[in-house]
Amino acid sequence: MEYVTTTYGERRRVHREYVDVYCRMGRDGAIEPVCVVWRDGRSFPIDEVLEPGHFGSTARGRQTARYRVRLGRHETDLYLERRAARPEVGETETLRWWVNAYDQVKQGKPSHTGR
């Protein structure tokens, strides 16, 4: 379980949500994300890349680059995950984009009986 602190100081539980991203690949190999598309089809154009991503060290066969982006008036982190190839099981190298999405908390009656 992972938690983040919102801009309002509230701690909320998040999960990794894989998303489609349209991006521009420069002549120099630089990757610039342009638009994020959610699973339900909603799309959000990226107005500005505030901090370009750089891949860090490898952990469990993965490297992650964090891009700080602005979508309208909202700033968020967009991650590009690179998974190393595993030829022994027939997997090739993959690149996947993801964001931290807030978990939905269901409102309901307390589960205790008050005894």
C-alpha beads as a LAMMPS data file, in Angstrom:
LAMMPS data file: protein, C-alpha beads

115 atoms
114 bonds

1 atom types
1 bond types

-500.0 500.0 xlo xhi
-500.0 500.0 ylo yhi
-500.0 500.0 zlo zhi

Masses

1 110.0

Atoms # bond

1 1 1 0.000 0.000 0.000
2 1 1 1.312 3.421 -0.871
3 1 1 0.238 6.843 0.362
4 1 1 0.843 10.365 -0.955
5 1 1 0.235 13.780 0.563
6 1 1 -2.057 15.992 -1.525
7 1 1 -1.481 19.698 -2.118
8 1 1 -4.000 20.301 0.686
9 1 1 -1.920 18.314 3.213
10 1 1 -4.270 15.301 3.207
11 1 1 -2.770 11.779 3.031
12 1 1 -4.505 9.512 0.522
13 1 1 -3.952 5.935 -0.582
14 1 1 -2.902 5.504 -4.213
15 1 1 -2.327 2.709 -6.681
16 1 1 -0.360 2.434 -9.907
17 1 1 -2.632 3.062 -12.902
18 1 1 -1.166 2.224 -16.307
19 1 1 -2.215 4.763 -18.963
20 1 1 -1.767 5.391 -22.662
21 1 1 0.496 8.325 -23.478
22 1 1 1.057 10.024 -26.792
23 1 1 4.609 11.306 -26.921
24 1 1 7.050 13.019 -29.228
25 1 1 10.409 11.354 -29.860
26 1 1 13.146 13.849 -30.716
27 1 1 16.055 13.314 -33.090
28 1 1 18.289 13.146 -30.050
29 1 1 16.208 10.320 -28.527
30 1 1 14.486 12.546 -25.975
31 1 1 10.936 11.496 -25.107
32 1 1 8.378 14.262 -24.498
33 1 1 4.884 13.218 -23.350
34 1 1 2.119 15.176 -25.109
35 1 1 -1.210 13.674 -23.976
36 1 1 -2.401 11.198 -21.304
37 1 1 -5.337 8.884 -22.106
38 1 1 -7.207 7.064 -19.323
39 1 1 -8.657 3.584 -19.679
40 1 1 -12.189 5.018 -20.030
41 1 1 -11.093 7.091 -23.059
42 1 1 -10.781 10.504 -21.407
43 1 1 -7.715 12.370 -22.646
44 1 1 -5.748 15.175 -21.028
45 1 1 -3.295 17.247 -23.059
46 1 1 -0.027 18.006 -21.299
47 1 1 0.428 21.773 -21.303
48 1 1 4.009 21.732 -20.045
49 1 1 6.725 19.293 -19.032
50 1 1 8.079 20.910 -15.863
51 1 1 10.828 18.330 -15.221
52 1 1 11.939 15.867 -17.896
53 1 1 12.389 12.266 -16.809
54 1 1 15.682 10.443 -16.365
55 1 1 15.956 6.727 -15.737
56 1 1 17.336 5.804 -12.330
57 1 1 19.063 2.649 -11.192
58 1 1 17.667 -0.796 -11.965
59 1 1 15.640 -2.563 -9.259
60 1 1 14.080 -5.994 -9.874
61 1 1 14.676 -5.644 -13.606
62 1 1 12.935 -2.243 -13.810
63 1 1 14.001 1.358 -14.247
64 1 1 11.669 4.319 -13.802
65 1 1 11.811 7.874 -15.141
66 1 1 9.635 10.495 -13.436
67 1 1 8.228 13.355 -15.513
68 1 1 6.689 16.319 -13.683
69 1 1 3.911 17.631 -15.948
70 1 1 1.181 20.271 -15.925
71 1 1 -2.321 19.409 -17.139
72 1 1 -4.254 22.691 -17.107
73 1 1 -3.797 24.068 -13.570
74 1 1 -2.960 20.642 -12.132
75 1 1 0.629 19.420 -11.654
76 1 1 1.321 15.708 -11.354
77 1 1 3.980 13.057 -11.824
78 1 1 3.934 10.794 -14.861
79 1 1 6.198 7.742 -14.797
80 1 1 7.818 5.794 -17.619
81 1 1 8.790 2.277 -16.571
82 1 1 11.338 0.247 -18.526
83 1 1 11.351 -3.496 -17.907
84 1 1 14.415 -5.408 -18.976
85 1 1 14.113 -8.272 -21.428
86 1 1 13.882 -11.777 -19.962
87 1 1 14.763 -14.087 -22.853
88 1 1 14.566 -17.180 -20.619
89 1 1 10.782 -16.721 -20.406
90 1 1 10.296 -15.134 -23.832
91 1 1 9.719 -11.525 -22.643
92 1 1 11.125 -8.597 -24.574
93 1 1 12.019 -5.187 -23.149
94 1 1 8.889 -3.091 -22.512
95 1 1 8.125 0.551 -21.824
96 1 1 4.921 1.443 -19.918
97 1 1 3.541 4.740 -18.648
98 1 1 1.745 5.024 -15.284
99 1 1 0.429 7.535 -12.765
100 1 1 -0.497 7.365 -9.099
101 1 1 -4.302 7.232 -8.992
102 1 1 -6.248 7.836 -5.814
103 1 1 -8.041 4.804 -4.396
104 1 1 -11.787 5.219 -4.096
105 1 1 -12.990 4.806 -0.520
106 1 1 -16.488 3.366 -0.259
107 1 1 -18.699 5.005 2.307
108 1 1 -20.747 2.639 4.401
109 1 1 -21.879 1.691 7.850
110 1 1 -19.239 0.838 10.443
111 1 1 -18.522 -2.874 10.588
112 1 1 -18.433 -3.075 14.402
113 1 1 -21.551 -3.873 16.394
114 1 1 -20.844 -1.593 19.346
115 1 1 -20.670 -4.417 21.913

Bonds

1 1 1 2
2 1 2 3
3 1 3 4
4 1 4 5
5 1 5 6
6 1 6 7
7 1 7 8
8 1 8 9
9 1 9 10
10 1 10 11
11 1 11 12
12 1 12 13
13 1 13 14
14 1 14 15
15 1 15 16
16 1 16 17
17 1 17 18
18 1 18 19
19 1 19 20
20 1 20 21
21 1 21 22
22 1 22 23
23 1 23 24
24 1 24 25
25 1 25 26
26 1 26 27
27 1 27 28
28 1 28 29
29 1 29 30
30 1 30 31
31 1 31 32
32 1 32 33
33 1 33 34
34 1 34 35
35 1 35 36
36 1 36 37
37 1 37 38
38 1 38 39
39 1 39 40
40 1 40 41
41 1 41 42
42 1 42 43
43 1 43 44
44 1 44 45
45 1 45 46
46 1 46 47
47 1 47 48
48 1 48 49
49 1 49 50
50 1 50 51
51 1 51 52
52 1 52 53
53 1 53 54
54 1 54 55
55 1 55 56
56 1 56 57
57 1 57 58
58 1 58 59
59 1 59 60
60 1 60 61
61 1 61 62
62 1 62 63
63 1 63 64
64 1 64 65
65 1 65 66
66 1 66 67
67 1 67 68
68 1 68 69
69 1 69 70
70 1 70 71
71 1 71 72
72 1 72 73
73 1 73 74
74 1 74 75
75 1 75 76
76 1 76 77
77 1 77 78
78 1 78 79
79 1 79 80
80 1 80 81
81 1 81 82
82 1 82 83
83 1 83 84
84 1 84 85
85 1 85 86
86 1 86 87
87 1 87 88
88 1 88 89
89 1 89 90
90 1 90 91
91 1 91 92
92 1 92 93
93 1 93 94
94 1 94 95
95 1 95 96
96 1 96 97
97 1 97 98
98 1 98 99
99 1 99 100
100 1 100 101
101 1 101 102
102 1 102 103
103 1 103 104
104 1 104 105
105 1 105 106
106 1 106 107
107 1 107 108
108 1 108 109
109 1 109 110
110 1 110 111
111 1 111 112
112 1 112 113
113 1 113 114
114 1 114 115
